[in-house]
């Protein structure tokens, strides 16, 4: 998956692109940041992770939602 034209996320409460990429990496997802988005290659299984929200409620909620993910059969 490729996310682009999201460069404005770098100037919000936190750098949303960098924070989201770091959070996904903590769960074991392969992510590459770009200037205005990210390339997400995914993971076969997510692993338990601690997430730093960087004081941004959106990152905290995304981390909480991601922690509930289960494999699809």
Predicted model as a PDB file, atoms N, CA, C, CB and O in Angstrom, pLDDT in the B-factor column:
MODEL        1                                                                  
ATOM      1  N   UNK A   1       0.846  -1.160   0.000  1.00 51.00           N  
ATOM      2  CA  UNK A   1       0.000   0.000   0.000  1.00 51.00           C  
ATOM      3  C   UNK A   1       0.895   1.228   0.000  1.00 51.00           C  
ATOM      4  CB  UNK A   1      -0.965  -0.005   1.211  1.00 51.00           C  
ATOM      5  O   UNK A   1       1.909   1.264   0.697  1.00 51.00           O  
ATOM      6  N   UNK A   2       0.523   2.232  -0.779  1.00 46.00           N  
ATOM      7  CA  UNK A   2       1.301   3.462  -0.843  1.00 46.00           C  
ATOM      8  C   UNK A   2       0.395   4.624  -0.458  1.00 46.00           C  
ATOM      9  CB  UNK A   2       1.913   3.673  -2.262  1.00 46.00           C  
ATOM     10  O   UNK A   2      -0.665   4.824  -1.051  1.00 46.00           O  
ATOM     11  N   UNK A   3       0.819   5.370   0.522  1.00 54.00           N  
ATOM     12  CA  UNK A   3       0.101   6.566   0.958  1.00 54.00           C  
ATOM     13  C   UNK A   3       0.887   7.772   0.473  1.00 54.00           C  
ATOM     14  CB  UNK A   3      -0.086   6.596   2.520  1.00 54.00           C  
ATOM     15  O   UNK A   3       2.090   7.867   0.712  1.00 54.00           O  
ATOM     16  N   UNK A   4       0.214   8.698  -0.208  1.00 50.00           N  
ATOM     17  CA  UNK A   4       0.917   9.882  -0.686  1.00 50.00           C  
ATOM     18  C   UNK A   4       0.036  11.110  -0.524  1.00 50.00           C  
ATOM     19  CB  UNK A   4       1.339   9.711  -2.157  1.00 50.00           C  
ATOM     20  O   UNK A   4      -1.131  11.005  -0.148  1.00 50.00           O  
ATOM     21  N   UNK A   5       0.604  12.273  -0.811  1.00 49.00           N  
ATOM     22  CA  UNK A   5      -0.087  13.558  -0.682  1.00 49.00           C  
ATOM     23  C   UNK A   5      -0.570  13.780   0.744  1.00 49.00           C  
ATOM     24  CB  UNK A   5      -1.269  13.631  -1.651  1.00 49.00           C  
ATOM     25  O   UNK A   5      -1.614  14.392   0.969  1.00 49.00           O  
ATOM     26  N   UNK A   6       0.200  13.278   1.703  1.00 56.00           N  
ATOM     27  CA  UNK A   6      -0.153  13.433   3.113  1.00 56.00           C  
ATOM     28  C   UNK A   6       0.896  14.251   3.846  1.00 56.00           C  
ATOM     29  CB  UNK A   6      -0.314  12.065   3.780  1.00 56.00           C  
ATOM     30  O   UNK A   6       1.006  14.176   5.070  1.00 56.00           O  
ATOM     31  N   UNK A   7       1.667  15.034   3.098  1.00 51.00           N  
ATOM     32  CA  UNK A   7       2.762  15.804   3.676  1.00 51.00           C  
ATOM     33  C   UNK A   7       2.344  16.733   4.794  1.00 51.00           C  
ATOM     34  CB  UNK A   7       3.421  16.593   2.620  1.00 51.00           C  
ATOM     35  O   UNK A   7       3.143  17.037   5.681  1.00 51.00           O  
ATOM     36  N   UNK A   8       1.076  17.199   4.765  1.00 57.00           N  
ATOM     37  CA  UNK A   8       0.615  18.087   5.843  1.00 57.00           C  
ATOM     38  C   UNK A   8       0.585  17.393   7.198  1.00 57.00           C  
ATOM     39  CB  UNK A   8      -0.767  18.622   5.521  1.00 57.00           C  
ATOM     40  O   UNK A   8       0.536  18.066   8.228  1.00 57.00           O  
ATOM     41  N   UNK A   9       0.613  16.064   7.220  1.00 56.00           N  
ATOM     42  CA  UNK A   9       0.627  15.326   8.491  1.00 56.00           C  
ATOM     43  C   UNK A   9       1.937  15.507   9.246  1.00 56.00           C  
ATOM     44  CB  UNK A   9       0.386  13.844   8.240  1.00 56.00           C  
ATOM     45  O   UNK A   9       2.007  15.230  10.444  1.00 56.00           O  
ATOM     46  N   UNK A  10       2.978  15.972   8.554  1.00 54.00           N  
ATOM     47  CA  UNK A  10       4.260  16.191   9.227  1.00 54.00           C  
ATOM     48  C   UNK A  10       4.228  17.443  10.099  1.00 54.00           C  
ATOM     49  CB  UNK A  10       5.385  16.303   8.199  1.00 54.00           C  
ATOM     50  O   UNK A  10       5.137  17.648  10.903  1.00 54.00           O  
ATOM     51  N   UNK A  11       3.204  18.284   9.959  1.00 56.00           N  
ATOM     52  CA  UNK A  11       3.156  19.556  10.683  1.00 56.00           C  
ATOM     53  C   UNK A  11       1.982  19.644  11.656  1.00 56.00           C  
ATOM     54  CB  UNK A  11       3.079  20.699   9.700  1.00 56.00           C  
ATOM     55  O   UNK A  11       1.566  20.748  12.009  1.00 56.00           O  
ATOM     56  N   UNK A  12       1.448  18.527  12.092  1.00 60.00           N  
ATOM     57  CA  UNK A  12       0.327  18.524  13.041  1.00 60.00           C  
ATOM     58  C   UNK A  12       0.888  18.465  14.461  1.00 60.00           C  
ATOM     59  CB  UNK A  12      -0.644  17.317  12.774  1.00 60.00           C  
ATOM     60  O   UNK A  12       1.991  18.949  14.716  1.00 60.00           O  
ATOM     61  N   UNK A  13       0.123  17.866  15.388  1.00 59.00           N  
ATOM     62  CA  UNK A  13       0.551  17.763  16.789  1.00 59.00           C  
ATOM     63  C   UNK A  13       1.902  17.067  16.905  1.00 59.00           C  
ATOM     64  CB  UNK A  13      -0.498  17.006  17.615  1.00 59.00           C  
ATOM     65  O   UNK A  13       2.719  17.403  17.762  1.00 59.00           O  
ATOM     66  N   UNK A  14       2.120  16.104  16.037  1.00 65.00           N  
ATOM     67  CA  UNK A  14       3.411  15.419  15.934  1.00 65.00           C  
ATOM     68  C   UNK A  14       3.626  15.171  14.448  1.00 65.00           C  
ATOM     69  CB  UNK A  14       3.449  14.059  16.781  1.00 65.00           C  
ATOM     70  O   UNK A  14       2.732  15.426  13.641  1.00 65.00           O  
ATOM     71  N   UNK A  15       4.795  14.679  14.082  1.00 77.00           N  
ATOM     72  CA  UNK A  15       5.027  14.299  12.686  1.00 77.00           C  
ATOM     73  C   UNK A  15       4.255  12.997  12.478  1.00 77.00           C  
ATOM     74  CB  UNK A  15       6.589  14.130  12.354  1.00 77.00           C  
ATOM     75  O   UNK A  15       4.756  11.911  12.771  1.00 77.00           O  
ATOM     76  N   UNK A  16       3.034  13.123  11.971  1.00 79.00           N  
ATOM     77  CA  UNK A  16       2.137  11.975  11.854  1.00 79.00           C  
ATOM     78  C   UNK A  16       2.663  10.856  10.988  1.00 79.00           C  
ATOM     79  CB  UNK A  16       0.841  12.416  11.318  1.00 79.00           C  
ATOM     80  O   UNK A  16       2.387   9.686  11.254  1.00 79.00           O  
ATOM     81  N   UNK A  17       3.417  11.191   9.956  1.00 83.00           N  
ATOM     82  CA  UNK A  17       3.972  10.153   9.088  1.00 83.00           C  
ATOM     83  C   UNK A  17       5.039   9.373   9.842  1.00 83.00           C  
ATOM     84  CB  UNK A  17       4.560  10.769   7.794  1.00 83.00           C  
ATOM     85  O   UNK A  17       5.005   8.143   9.868  1.00 83.00           O  
ATOM     86  N   UNK A  18       5.987  10.078  10.456  1.00 87.00           N  
ATOM     87  CA  UNK A  18       7.067   9.406  11.196  1.00 87.00           C  
ATOM     88  C   UNK A  18       6.515   8.629  12.389  1.00 87.00           C  
ATOM     89  CB  UNK A  18       8.112  10.432  11.676  1.00 87.00           C  
ATOM     90  O   UNK A  18       6.951   7.509  12.652  1.00 87.00           O  
ATOM     91  N   UNK A  19       5.556   9.217  13.114  1.00 87.00           N  
ATOM     92  CA  UNK A  19       4.977   8.552  14.288  1.00 87.00           C  
ATOM     93  C   UNK A  19       4.217   7.295  13.899  1.00 87.00           C  
ATOM     94  CB  UNK A  19       4.049   9.505  15.035  1.00 87.00           C  
ATOM     95  O   UNK A  19       4.330   6.264  14.561  1.00 87.00           O  
ATOM     96  N   UNK A  20       3.436   7.383  12.816  1.00 87.00           N  
ATOM     97  CA  UNK A  20       2.674   6.214  12.368  1.00 87.00           C  
ATOM     98  C   UNK A  20       3.608   5.126  11.855  1.00 87.00           C  
ATOM     99  CB  UNK A  20       1.671   6.609  11.272  1.00 87.00           C  
ATOM    100  O   UNK A  20       3.400   3.946  12.136  1.00 87.00           O  
ATOM    101  N   UNK A  21       4.630   5.513  11.109  1.00 90.00           N  
ATOM    102  CA  UNK A  21       5.597   4.529  10.606  1.00 90.00           C  
ATOM    103  C   UNK A  21       6.305   3.835  11.767  1.00 90.00           C  
ATOM    104  CB  UNK A  21       6.632   5.206   9.677  1.00 90.00           C  
ATOM    105  O   UNK A  21       6.468   2.615  11.747  1.00 90.00           O  
ATOM    106  N   UNK A  22       6.725   4.591  12.770  1.00 92.00           N  
ATOM    107  CA  UNK A  22       7.396   3.998  13.935  1.00 92.00           C  
ATOM    108  C   UNK A  22       6.458   3.048  14.677  1.00 92.00           C  
ATOM    109  CB  UNK A  22       7.895   5.101  14.892  1.00 92.00           C  
ATOM    110  O   UNK A  22       6.877   1.978  15.120  1.00 92.00           O  
ATOM    111  N   UNK A  23       5.195   3.436  14.812  1.00 92.00           N  
ATOM    112  CA  UNK A  23       4.222   2.587  15.493  1.00 92.00           C  
ATOM    113  C   UNK A  23       4.035   1.280  14.728  1.00 92.00           C  
ATOM    114  CB  UNK A  23       2.873   3.319  15.646  1.00 92.00           C  
ATOM    115  O   UNK A  23       4.041   0.204  15.325  1.00 92.00           O  
ATOM    116  N   UNK A  24       3.868   1.372  13.407  1.00 92.00           N  
ATOM    117  CA  UNK A  24       3.687   0.158  12.612  1.00 92.00           C  
ATOM    118  C   UNK A  24       4.920  -0.742  12.675  1.00 92.00           C  
ATOM    119  CB  UNK A  24       3.378   0.520  11.158  1.00 92.00           C  
ATOM    120  O   UNK A  24       4.799  -1.964  12.759  1.00 92.00           O  
ATOM    121  N   UNK A  25       6.111  -0.131  12.634  1.00 93.00           N  
ATOM    122  CA  UNK A  25       7.348  -0.930  12.755  1.00 93.00           C  
ATOM    123  C   UNK A  25       7.392  -1.659  14.097  1.00 93.00           C  
ATOM    124  CB  UNK A  25       8.599  -0.025  12.604  1.00 93.00           C  
ATOM    125  O   UNK A  25       7.840  -2.804  14.163  1.00 93.00           O  
ATOM    126  N   UNK A  26       6.934  -1.008  15.163  1.00 93.00           N  
ATOM    127  CA  UNK A  26       6.926  -1.643  16.480  1.00 93.00           C  
ATOM    128  C   UNK A  26       6.066  -2.911  16.472  1.00 93.00           C  
ATOM    129  CB  UNK A  26       6.410  -0.660  17.545  1.00 93.00           C  
ATOM    130  O   UNK A  26       6.364  -3.874  17.178  1.00 93.00           O  
ATOM    131  N   UNK A  27       5.003  -2.903  15.671  1.00 92.00           N  
ATOM    132  CA  UNK A  27       4.132  -4.079  15.544  1.00 92.00           C  
ATOM    133  C   UNK A  27       4.693  -5.109  14.559  1.00 92.00           C  
ATOM    134  CB  UNK A  27       2.736  -3.650  15.098  1.00 92.00           C  
ATOM    135  O   UNK A  27       4.108  -6.178  14.387  1.00 92.00           O  
ATOM    136  N   UNK A  28       5.820  -4.796  13.912  1.00 92.00           N  
ATOM    137  CA  UNK A  28       6.449  -5.738  12.993  1.00 92.00           C  
ATOM    138  C   UNK A  28       6.097  -5.543  11.532  1.00 92.00           C  
ATOM    139  CB  UNK A  28       6.091  -7.101  13.381  1.00 92.00           C  
ATOM    140  O   UNK A  28       6.360  -6.420  10.709  1.00 92.00           O  
ATOM    141  N   UNK A  29       5.506  -4.403  11.199  1.00 92.00           N  
ATOM    142  CA  UNK A  29       5.122  -4.104   9.824  1.00 92.00           C  
ATOM    143  C   UNK A  29       6.300  -3.452   9.115  1.00 92.00           C  
ATOM    144  CB  UNK A  29       3.867  -3.185   9.776  1.00 92.00           C  
ATOM    145  O   UNK A  29       6.974  -2.596   9.689  1.00 92.00           O  
ATOM    146  N   UNK A  30       6.551  -3.849   7.878  1.00 93.00           N  
ATOM    147  CA  UNK A  30       7.620  -3.236   7.091  1.00 93.00           C  
ATOM    148  C   UNK A  30       7.078  -1.959   6.449  1.00 93.00           C  
ATOM    149  CB  UNK A  30       8.164  -4.228   6.001  1.00 93.00           C  
ATOM    150  O   UNK A  30       6.157  -2.003   5.633  1.00 93.00           O  
ATOM    151  N   UNK A  31       7.664  -0.820   6.832  1.00 93.00           N  
ATOM    152  CA  UNK A  31       7.201   0.493   6.385  1.00 93.00           C  
ATOM    153  C   UNK A  31       8.403   1.316   5.915  1.00 93.00           C  
ATOM    154  CB  UNK A  31       6.433   1.233   7.527  1.00 93.00           C  
ATOM    155  O   UNK A  31       9.451   1.316   6.562  1.00 93.00           O  
ATOM    156  N   UNK A  32       8.248   2.010   4.798  1.00 92.00           N  
ATOM    157  CA  UNK A  32       9.254   2.949   4.310  1.00 92.00           C  
ATOM    158  C   UNK A  32       8.602   4.322   4.212  1.00 92.00           C  
ATOM    159  CB  UNK A  32       9.841   2.497   2.925  1.00 92.00           C  
ATOM    160  O   UNK A  32       7.590   4.492   3.532  1.00 92.00           O  
ATOM    161  N   UNK A  33       9.190   5.302   4.897  1.00 89.00           N  
ATOM    162  CA  UNK A  33       8.670   6.669   4.825  1.00 89.00           C  
ATOM    163  C   UNK A  33       9.101   7.328   3.524  1.00 89.00           C  
ATOM    164  CB  UNK A  33       9.151   7.503   6.032  1.00 89.00           C  
ATOM    165  O   UNK A  33      10.199   7.088   3.023  1.00 89.00           O  
ATOM    166  N   UNK A  34       8.218   8.161   2.987  1.00 86.00           N  
ATOM    167  CA  UNK A  34       8.546   9.028   1.865  1.00 86.00           C  
ATOM    168  C   UNK A  34       8.339  10.464   2.334  1.00 86.00           C  
ATOM    169  CB  UNK A  34       7.668   8.699   0.595  1.00 86.00           C  
ATOM    170  O   UNK A  34       7.898  10.690   3.461  1.00 86.00           O  
ATOM    171  N   UNK A  35       8.648  11.414   1.498  1.00 81.00           N  
ATOM    172  CA  UNK A  35       8.507  12.821   1.879  1.00 81.00           C  
ATOM    173  C   UNK A  35       7.067  13.172   2.240  1.00 81.00           C  
ATOM    174  CB  UNK A  35       8.987  13.719   0.749  1.00 81.00           C  
ATOM    175  O   UNK A  35       6.821  13.938   3.172  1.00 81.00           O  
ATOM    176  N   UNK A  36       6.114  12.603   1.490  1.00 80.00           N  
ATOM    177  CA  UNK A  36       4.716  12.971   1.703  1.00 80.00           C  
ATOM    178  C   UNK A  36       3.810  11.785   2.021  1.00 80.00           C  
ATOM    179  CB  UNK A  36       4.197  13.675   0.492  1.00 80.00           C  
ATOM    180  O   UNK A  36       2.603  11.848   1.787  1.00 80.00           O  
ATOM    181  N   UNK A  37       4.382  10.707   2.550  1.00 84.00           N  
ATOM    182  CA  UNK A  37       3.577   9.540   2.883  1.00 84.00           C  
ATOM    183  C   UNK A  37       4.440   8.369   3.313  1.00 84.00           C  
ATOM    184  CB  UNK A  37       2.719   9.142   1.702  1.00 84.00           C  
ATOM    185  O   UNK A  37       5.493   8.550   3.925  1.00 84.00           O  
ATOM    186  N   UNK A  38       3.985   7.169   2.990  1.00 87.00           N  
ATOM    187  CA  UNK A  38       4.735   5.965   3.339  1.00 87.00           C  
ATOM    188  C   UNK A  38       4.319   4.817   2.438  1.00 87.00           C  
ATOM    189  CB  UNK A  38       4.521   5.593   4.817  1.00 87.00           C  
ATOM    190  O   UNK A  38       3.230   4.808   1.866  1.00 87.00           O  
ATOM    191  N   UNK A  39       5.220   3.850   2.330  1.00 90.00           N  
ATOM    192  CA  UNK A  39       4.943   2.609   1.625  1.00 90.00           C  
ATOM    193  C   UNK A  39       4.837   1.539   2.706  1.00 90.00           C  
ATOM    194  CB  UNK A  39       6.064   2.263   0.544  1.00 90.00           C  
ATOM    195  O   UNK A  39       5.770   1.332   3.481  1.00 90.00           O  
ATOM    196  N   UNK A  40       3.690   0.862   2.751  1.00 90.00           N  
ATOM    197  CA  UNK A  40       3.447  -0.164   3.767  1.00 90.00           C  
ATOM    198  C   UNK A  40       3.413  -1.510   3.064  1.00 90.00           C  
ATOM    199  CB  UNK A  40       2.110   0.101   4.554  1.00 90.00           C  
ATOM    200  O   UNK A  40       2.551  -1.765   2.223  1.00 90.00           O  
ATOM    201  N   UNK A  41       4.369  -2.373   3.422  1.00 88.00           N  
ATOM    202  CA  UNK A  41       4.426  -3.701   2.808  1.00 88.00           C  
ATOM    203  C   UNK A  41       3.711  -4.746   3.644  1.00 88.00           C  
ATOM    204  CB  UNK A  41       5.866  -4.118   2.594  1.00 88.00           C  
ATOM    205  O   UNK A  41       3.398  -5.831   3.153  1.00 88.00           O  
ATOM    206  N   UNK A  42       3.452  -4.426   4.904  1.00 75.00           N  
ATOM    207  CA  UNK A  42       2.682  -5.328   5.742  1.00 75.00           C  
ATOM    208  C   UNK A  42       3.525  -6.322   6.503  1.00 75.00           C  
ATOM    209  CB  UNK A  42       1.702  -6.056   4.917  1.00 75.00           C  
ATOM    210  O   UNK A  42       4.755  -6.258   6.512  1.00 75.00           O  
ATOM    211  N   UNK A  43       2.828  -7.246   7.141  1.00 77.00           N  
ATOM    212  CA  UNK A  43       3.462  -8.301   7.938  1.00 77.00           C  
ATOM    213  C   UNK A  43       2.517  -9.491   7.955  1.00 77.00           C  
ATOM    214  CB  UNK A  43       3.790  -7.811   9.402  1.00 77.00           C  
ATOM    215  O   UNK A  43       1.299  -9.326   7.893  1.00 77.00           O  
ATOM    216  N   UNK A  44       3.078 -10.682   8.038  1.00 79.00           N  
ATOM    217  CA  UNK A  44       2.214 -11.868   8.076  1.00 79.00           C  
ATOM    218  C   UNK A  44       1.504 -11.971   9.426  1.00 79.00           C  
ATOM    219  CB  UNK A  44       3.038 -13.150   7.805  1.00 79.00           C  
ATOM    220  O   UNK A  44       0.377 -12.458   9.506  1.00 79.00           O  
ATOM    221  N   UNK A  45       2.169 -11.511  10.480  1.00 84.00           N  
ATOM    222  CA  UNK A  45       1.563 -11.488  11.819  1.00 84.00           C  
ATOM    223  C   UNK A  45       2.076 -10.250  12.544  1.00 84.00           C  
ATOM    224  CB  UNK A  45       1.898 -12.800  12.630  1.00 84.00           C  
ATOM    225  O   UNK A  45       3.230  -9.851  12.385  1.00 84.00           O  
ATOM    226  N   UNK A  46       1.214  -9.661  13.329  1.00 88.00           N  
ATOM    227  CA  UNK A  46       1.634  -8.531  14.152  1.00 88.00           C  
ATOM    228  C   UNK A  46       2.164  -9.062  15.476  1.00 88.00           C  
ATOM    229  CB  UNK A  46       0.460  -7.531  14.382  1.00 88.00           C  
ATOM    230  O   UNK A  46       1.697 -10.089  15.969  1.00 88.00           O  
ATOM    231  N   UNK A  47       3.127  -8.371  16.044  1.00 88.00           N  
ATOM    232  CA  UNK A  47       3.659  -8.773  17.344  1.00 88.00           C  
ATOM    233  C   UNK A  47       3.216  -7.738  18.384  1.00 88.00           C  
ATOM    234  CB  UNK A  47       5.229  -8.904  17.304  1.00 88.00           C  
ATOM    235  O   UNK A  47       2.916  -6.597  18.033  1.00 88.00           O  
ATOM    236  N   UNK A  48       3.175  -8.129  19.648  1.00 89.00           N  
ATOM    237  CA  UNK A  48       2.836  -7.161  20.703  1.00 89.00           C  
ATOM    238  C   UNK A  48       3.850  -6.015  20.689  1.00 89.00           C  
ATOM    239  CB  UNK A  48       2.806  -7.851  22.108  1.00 89.00           C  
ATOM    240  O   UNK A  48       5.027  -6.225  20.394  1.00 89.00           O  
ATOM    241  N   UNK A  49       3.393  -4.813  21.005  1.00 90.00           N  
ATOM    242  CA  UNK A  49       4.288  -3.657  20.940  1.00 90.00           C  
ATOM    243  C   UNK A  49       3.896  -2.590  21.948  1.00 90.00           C  
ATOM    244  CB  UNK A  49       4.290  -3.067  19.536  1.00 90.00           C  
ATOM    245  O   UNK A  49       2.733  -2.476  22.335  1.00 90.00           O  
ATOM    246  N   UNK A  50       4.882  -1.812  22.365  1.00 89.00           N  
ATOM    247  CA  UNK A  50       4.646  -0.582  23.117  1.00 89.00           C  
ATOM    248  C   UNK A  50       4.680   0.549  22.108  1.00 89.00           C  
ATOM    249  CB  UNK A  50       5.713  -0.370  24.270  1.00 89.00           C  
ATOM    250  O   UNK A  50       5.554   0.594  21.243  1.00 89.00           O  
ATOM    251  N   UNK A  51       3.728   1.460  22.220  1.00 88.00           N  
ATOM    252  CA  UNK A  51       3.615   2.549  21.260  1.00 88.00           C  
ATOM    253  C   UNK A  51       3.815   3.877  21.972  1.00 88.00           C  
ATOM    254  CB  UNK A  51       2.249   2.515  20.543  1.00 88.00           C  
ATOM    255  O   UNK A  51       3.202   4.133  23.008  1.00 88.00           O  
ATOM    256  N   UNK A  52       4.675   4.720  21.410  1.00 89.00           N  
ATOM    257  CA  UNK A  52       4.854   6.082  21.900  1.00 89.00           C  
ATOM    258  C   UNK A  52       3.959   6.971  21.050  1.00 89.00           C  
ATOM    259  CB  UNK A  52       6.369   6.541  21.835  1.00 89.00           C  
ATOM    260  O   UNK A  52       4.172   7.096  19.844  1.00 89.00           O  
ATOM    261  N   UNK A  53       2.965   7.587  21.668  1.00 86.00           N  
ATOM    262  CA  UNK A  53       2.007   8.410  20.924  1.00 86.00           C  
ATOM    263  C   UNK A  53       2.557   9.805  20.612  1.00 86.00           C  
ATOM    264  CB  UNK A  53       0.710   8.536  21.712  1.00 86.00           C  
ATOM    265  O   UNK A  53       1.946  10.555  19.851  1.00 86.00           O  
ATOM    266  N   UNK A  54       3.690  10.149  21.188  1.00 83.00           N  
ATOM    267  CA  UNK A  54       4.284  11.470  20.990  1.00 83.00           C  
ATOM    268  C   UNK A  54       3.291  12.580  21.348  1.00 83.00           C  
ATOM    269  CB  UNK A  54       4.754  11.630  19.536  1.00 83.00           C  
ATOM    270  O   UNK A  54       3.325  13.669  20.777  1.00 83.00           O  
ATOM    271  N   UNK A  55       2.403  12.278  22.311  1.00 86.00           N  
ATOM    272  CA  UNK A  55       1.418  13.254  22.754  1.00 86.00           C  
ATOM    273  C   UNK A  55       0.287  13.497  21.765  1.00 86.00           C  
ATOM    274  CB  UNK A  55       2.094  14.536  23.037  1.00 86.00           C  
ATOM    275  O   UNK A  55      -0.457  14.467  21.909  1.00 86.00           O  
ATOM    276  N   UNK A  56       0.148  12.642  20.775  1.00 84.00           N  
ATOM    277  CA  UNK A  56      -0.854  12.813  19.716  1.00 84.00           C  
ATOM    278  C   UNK A  56      -1.936  11.752  19.880  1.00 84.00           C  
ATOM    279  CB  UNK A  56      -0.200  12.721  18.298  1.00 84.00           C  
ATOM    280  O   UNK A  56      -1.667  10.559  19.742  1.00 84.00           O  
ATOM    281  N   UNK A  57      -3.152  12.183  20.173  1.00 86.00           N  
ATOM    282  CA  UNK A  57      -4.257  11.253  20.414  1.00 86.00           C  
ATOM    283  C   UNK A  57      -4.541  10.356  19.213  1.00 86.00           C  
ATOM    284  CB  UNK A  57      -5.507  12.023  20.776  1.00 86.00           C  
ATOM    285  O   UNK A  57      -4.992   9.223  19.385  1.00 86.00           O  
ATOM    286  N   UNK A  58      -4.283  10.844  17.997  1.00 85.00           N  
ATOM    287  CA  UNK A  58      -4.550  10.027  16.809  1.00 85.00           C  
ATOM    288  C   UNK A  58      -3.611   8.832  16.735  1.00 85.00           C  
ATOM    289  CB  UNK A  58      -4.417  10.871  15.542  1.00 85.00           C  
ATOM    290  O   UNK A  58      -4.021   7.738  16.347  1.00 85.00           O  
ATOM    291  N   UNK A  59      -2.352   9.039  17.107  1.00 86.00           N  
ATOM    292  CA  UNK A  59      -1.389   7.930  17.123  1.00 86.00           C  
ATOM    293  C   UNK A  59      -1.779   6.937  18.212  1.00 86.00           C  
ATOM    294  CB  UNK A  59       0.065   8.451  17.353  1.00 86.00           C  
ATOM    295  O   UNK A  59      -1.714   5.726  17.998  1.00 86.00           O  
ATOM    296  N   UNK A  60      -2.187   7.441  19.386  1.00 90.00           N  
ATOM    297  CA  UNK A  60      -2.610   6.562  20.488  1.00 90.00           C  
ATOM    298  C   UNK A  60      -3.792   5.693  20.074  1.00 90.00           C  
ATOM    299  CB  UNK A  60      -2.981   7.395  21.730  1.00 90.00           C  
ATOM    300  O   UNK A  60      -3.798   4.489  20.332  1.00 90.00           O  
ATOM    301  N   UNK A  61      -4.790   6.293  19.436  1.00 91.00           N  
ATOM    302  CA  UNK A  61      -5.972   5.531  19.020  1.00 91.00           C  
ATOM    303  C   UNK A  61      -5.640   4.536  17.910  1.00 91.00           C  
ATOM    304  CB  UNK A  61      -7.073   6.482  18.550  1.00 91.00           C  
ATOM    305  O   UNK A  61      -6.176   3.428  17.890  1.00 91.00           O  
ATOM    306  N   UNK A  62      -4.766   4.922  16.996  1.00 88.00           N  
ATOM    307  CA  UNK A  62      -4.360   3.997  15.928  1.00 88.00           C  
ATOM    308  C   UNK A  62      -3.607   2.811  16.519  1.00 88.00           C  
ATOM    309  CB  UNK A  62      -3.479   4.722  14.877  1.00 88.00           C  
ATOM    310  O   UNK A  62      -3.812   1.672  16.099  1.00 88.00           O  
ATOM    311  N   UNK A  63      -2.731   3.075  17.500  1.00 91.00           N  
ATOM    312  CA  UNK A  63      -2.012   1.993  18.160  1.00 91.00           C  
ATOM    313  C   UNK A  63      -2.948   1.055  18.895  1.00 91.00           C  
ATOM    314  CB  UNK A  63      -0.995   2.553  19.120  1.00 91.00           C  
ATOM    315  O   UNK A  63      -2.781  -0.164  18.851  1.00 91.00           O  
ATOM    316  N   UNK A  64      -3.941   1.631  19.577  1.00 91.00           N  
ATOM    317  CA  UNK A  64      -4.921   0.795  20.296  1.00 91.00           C  
ATOM    318  C   UNK A  64      -5.704  -0.072  19.320  1.00 91.00           C  
ATOM    319  CB  UNK A  64      -5.891   1.673  21.118  1.00 91.00           C  
ATOM    320  O   UNK A  64      -5.904  -1.261  19.569  1.00 91.00           O  
ATOM    321  N   UNK A  65      -6.143   0.506  18.227  1.00 90.00           N  
ATOM    322  CA  UNK A  65      -6.902  -0.251  17.219  1.00 90.00           C  
ATOM    323  C   UNK A  65      -6.047  -1.342  16.585  1.00 90.00           C  
ATOM    324  CB  UNK A  65      -7.435   0.690  16.131  1.00 90.00           C  
ATOM    325  O   UNK A  65      -6.518  -2.460  16.375  1.00 90.00           O  
ATOM    326  N   UNK A  66      -4.805  -1.023  16.282  1.00 87.00           N  
ATOM    327  CA  UNK A  66      -3.902  -2.001  15.668  1.00 87.00           C  
ATOM    328  C   UNK A  66      -3.655  -3.168  16.611  1.00 87.00           C  
ATOM    329  CB  UNK A  66      -2.567  -1.341  15.283  1.00 87.00           C  
ATOM    330  O   UNK A  66      -3.512  -4.304  16.159  1.00 87.00           O  
ATOM    331  N   UNK A  67      -3.602  -2.910  17.907  1.00 86.00           N  
ATOM    332  CA  UNK A  67      -3.331  -3.983  18.873  1.00 86.00           C  
ATOM    333  C   UNK A  67      -4.431  -5.026  18.903  1.00 86.00           C  
ATOM    334  CB  UNK A  67      -3.151  -3.405  20.257  1.00 86.00           C  
ATOM    335  O   UNK A  67      -4.207  -6.143  19.370  1.00 86.00           O  
ATOM    336  N   UNK A  68      -5.617  -4.684  18.414  1.00 84.00           N  
ATOM    337  CA  UNK A  68      -6.743  -5.628  18.403  1.00 84.00           C  
ATOM    338  C   UNK A  68      -6.764  -6.481  17.146  1.00 84.00           C  
ATOM    339  CB  UNK A  68      -8.057  -4.879  18.527  1.00 84.00           C  
ATOM    340  O   UNK A  68      -7.583  -7.394  17.040  1.00 84.00           O  
ATOM    341  N   UNK A  69      -5.886  -6.208  16.196  1.00 77.00           N  
ATOM    342  CA  UNK A  69      -5.909  -6.924  14.912  1.00 77.00           C  
ATOM    343  C   UNK A  69      -5.663  -8.409  15.110  1.00 77.00           C  
ATOM    344  CB  UNK A  69      -4.861  -6.346  13.954  1.00 77.00           C  
ATOM    345  O   UNK A  69      -4.831  -8.814  15.921  1.00 77.00           O  
ATOM    346  N   UNK A  70      -6.385  -9.199  14.371  1.00 72.00           N  
ATOM    347  CA  UNK A  70      -6.251 -10.654  14.411  1.00 72.00           C  
ATOM    348  C   UNK A  70      -6.040 -11.170  12.990  1.00 72.00           C  
ATOM    349  CB  UNK A  70      -7.507 -11.318  15.063  1.00 72.00           C  
ATOM    350  O   UNK A  70      -6.511 -10.552  12.034  1.00 72.00           O  
ATOM    351  N   UNK A  71      -5.333 -12.300  12.837  1.00 67.00           N  
ATOM    352  CA  UNK A  71      -5.135 -12.861  11.498  1.00 67.00           C  
ATOM    353  C   UNK A  71      -6.465 -13.231  10.859  1.00 67.00           C  
ATOM    354  CB  UNK A  71      -4.223 -14.092  11.560  1.00 67.00           C  
ATOM    355  O   UNK A  71      -7.392 -13.669  11.541  1.00 67.00           O  
ATOM    356  N   UNK A  72      -6.549 -13.053   9.559  1.00 65.00           N  
ATOM    357  CA  UNK A  72      -7.731 -13.444   8.806  1.00 65.00           C  
ATOM    358  C   UNK A  72      -7.446 -14.795   8.173  1.00 65.00           C  
ATOM    359  CB  UNK A  72      -8.106 -12.376   7.725  1.00 65.00           C  
ATOM    360  O   UNK A  72      -6.426 -14.975   7.508  1.00 65.00           O  
ATOM    361  N   UNK A  73      -8.343 -15.738   8.380  1.00 58.00           N  
ATOM    362  CA  UNK A  73      -8.135 -17.090   7.853  1.00 58.00           C  
ATOM    363  C   UNK A  73      -8.446 -17.192   6.396  1.00 58.00           C  
ATOM    364  CB  UNK A  73      -8.967 -18.075   8.599  1.00 58.00           C  
ATOM    365  O   UNK A  73      -8.319 -18.267   5.811  1.00 58.00           O  
TER     366      UNK A  73                                                      
ENDMDL                                                                          
END                                                                             
